Amino acid sequence: MSENDPACTATADCLPSAARGGPLSYALSRVARLHRIAAGRHLRELGLYPGQEFLMMALWDCGPVRQSALIQALGLDPSTVTKMLQRLEQCGHVRRRPDPADRRAVLVEATEEGEALRARVEAVWSRLEEDSLAGLDPAERDVLTRLLARLEENLCHEAGDGAGACPPPTDGA
């Protein structure tokens, strides 16, 4: 992002009038948007669209999973997940097949090519992490991580768990 990029011109001193009651929410929304744009640029090099890496991460961690469980875990609309799966299947990263335990259900799994993508996605996320946290020392990074976890917890309570986007509680959180 350059200084002349319209996405990077707002400052804490110059908020839109409607955002003055929520300067942190405004900043968080902008940071999330810019993070997604940066992630998208890196992922494009791998032939992925933003969000597809989350689907692949779920498959890498869980192995073959029912499409319905994947939809629930990602907290996305079924049609969105179906479109993601179609694109990933066309690229050879995933395959869908009937579940042997219930032929009406569909199992989704990463292909060998999809498994090979994992190291490259991990590298993208590491690079994005370093770019995002440049200039912060380890203590600041720890504080930021804890504060964002608290914000996530607050927003999960506000949003409810119906979206499937809230992680399970962890000990000591």
C-alpha positions in Angstrom: 0.0 0.0 0.0 1.3 3.4 -0.8 0.7 6.7 1.0 -1.4 7.9 -2.0 -3.7 4.8 -1.8 -7.2 6.0 -0.9 -7.5 3.0 1.4 -4.7 4.3 3.5 -5.6 8.0 3.9 -7.8 8.0 7.0 -6.2 9.0 10.3 -7.4 8.9 13.9 -7.7 12.7 13.7 -9.8 12.6 10.5 -12.6 10.1 11.0 -15.9 10.2 9.0 -18.4 11.9 11.2 -20.6 8.7 11.4 -17.5 6.8 12.8 -16.6 9.2 15.6 -18.6 7.2 18.1 -16.6 4.1 17.2 -13.0 5.0 16.3 -11.6 1.6 17.3 -14.3 -0.2 15.3 -13.6 1.9 12.3 -9.8 1.3 12.6 -10.4 -2.5 13.1 -12.6 -2.6 10.0 -10.0 -0.8 7.9 -7.2 -3.0 9.2 -9.2 -6.2 8.5 -10.0 -5.0 5.0 -6.3 -4.1 4.3 -5.2 -7.4 5.7 -7.6 -9.3 3.4 -6.3 -7.3 0.4 -2.7 -8.1 1.3 -3.6 -11.8 1.9 -5.4 -11.8 -1.5 -2.3 -10.5 -3.3 -0.1 -13.2 -1.8 -2.7 -16.0 -2.3 -3.1 -15.0 -5.9 0.5 -16.1 -6.5 -0.7 -19.6 -5.4 -3.8 -19.5 -7.6 -6.1 -19.1 -4.6 -8.8 -16.6 -3.8 -9.1 -15.1 -0.3 -11.0 -17.5 2.0 -10.1 -20.6 0.1 -7.0 -21.0 2.3 -9.3 -21.3 5.3 -11.2 -24.1 3.6 -7.9 -25.9 2.8 -6.7 -25.3 6.4 -9.8 -27.1 7.7 -9.2 -30.0 5.4 -5.5 -30.2 6.2 -6.3 -30.3 10.0 -9.4 -32.6 9.8 -8.8 -34.8 6.8 -11.8 -35.9 4.8 -14.9 -34.2 6.2 -18.6 -34.0 5.2 -19.4 -30.9 3.1 -22.1 -30.0 5.6 -19.6 -30.0 8.5 -17.2 -27.9 6.5 -19.9 -25.4 5.8 -20.7 -25.2 9.6 -17.0 -25.0 10.6 -16.3 -22.1 8.2 -19.5 -20.3 9.2 -20.3 -19.4 5.5 -23.3 -19.7 3.4 -23.7 -23.1 1.7 -23.7 -21.6 -1.8 -20.4 -19.8 -1.0 -18.7 -23.0 0.2 -20.1 -24.9 -2.9 -18.6 -22.3 -5.2 -15.2 -22.4 -3.4 -15.2 -26.2 -3.6 -16.0 -26.0 -7.4 -13.1 -23.7 -8.0 -10.7 -25.8 -5.8 -11.9 -29.0 -7.5 -11.3 -27.5 -10.9 -7.8 -26.6 -9.9 -7.2 -30.1 -8.6 -6.8 -29.1 -4.9 -9.9 -31.0 -3.5 -12.1 -33.9 -4.5 -15.7 -34.6 -3.4 -17.1 -38.1 -3.2 -20.1 -39.8 -1.6 -19.6 -40.6 2.1 -19.4 -44.5 2.4 -21.3 -44.2 5.7 -24.2 -42.2 4.2 -24.3 -42.1 0.4 -26.5 -39.0 0.6 -23.7 -37.0 2.2 -20.6 -35.7 0.4 -17.1 -36.1 1.7 -14.5 -33.4 0.8 -10.8 -34.1 1.0 -7.6 -32.5 -0.1 -5.9 -34.1 -3.1 -2.2 -34.8 -3.2 -1.8 -31.4 -5.1 -3.9 -29.7 -2.4 -1.7 -31.2 0.3 1.4 -29.9 -1.5 -0.1 -26.4 -1.3 0.1 -26.4 2.5 3.7 -25.3 2.8 3.1 -22.5 0.3 0.1 -21.3 2.3 2.0 -21.5 5.5 4.7 -19.3 4.0 2.2 -16.8 2.8 0.7 -16.5 6.3 4.2 -16.2 7.9 5.0 -13.4 5.4 1.7 -11.7 6.0 2.3 -11.9 9.8 5.7 -10.3 9.5 4.4 -7.6 7.2 1.5 -6.9 9.5 3.5 -6.8 12.7 6.6 -5.0 11.4 7.9 -2.5 14.0 6.3 -4.2 16.9 8.5 -5.9 19.5 7.7 -9.3 20.9 6.0 -7.9 24.0 3.8 -5.7 21.8 2.9 -8.6 19.6 1.9 -10.7 22.6 -0.3 -7.8 24.0 -1.9 -7.3 20.6 -2.6 -11.0 20.3 -4.2 -11.1 23.7 -6.3 -8.0 23.1 -7.5 -9.3 19.7 -8.5 -12.6 21.3 -10.5 -10.6 23.9 -12.2 -8.6 21.1 -13.0 -11.9 19.2 -14.5 -13.3 22.4 -16.7 -10.2 22.9 -17.8 -10.3 19.2 -18.6 -14.0 19.4 -21.0 -13.2 22.3 -22.5 -10.4 20.4 -22.9 -12.3 17.1 -23.9 -15.6 18.7 -22.5 -18.9 17.6 -25.0 -19.3 14.8 -22.4 -18.2 12.3 -20.0 -21.0 13.2 -17.2 -18.5 13.2 -16.5 -18.6 16.9 -13.7 -21.0 18.0 -14.4 -23.2 21.0 -13.4 -21.8 24.4 -9.8 -22.5 25.5 -8.5 -23.0 29.0 -7.2 -19.8 30.6 -8.6 -17.5 27.9 
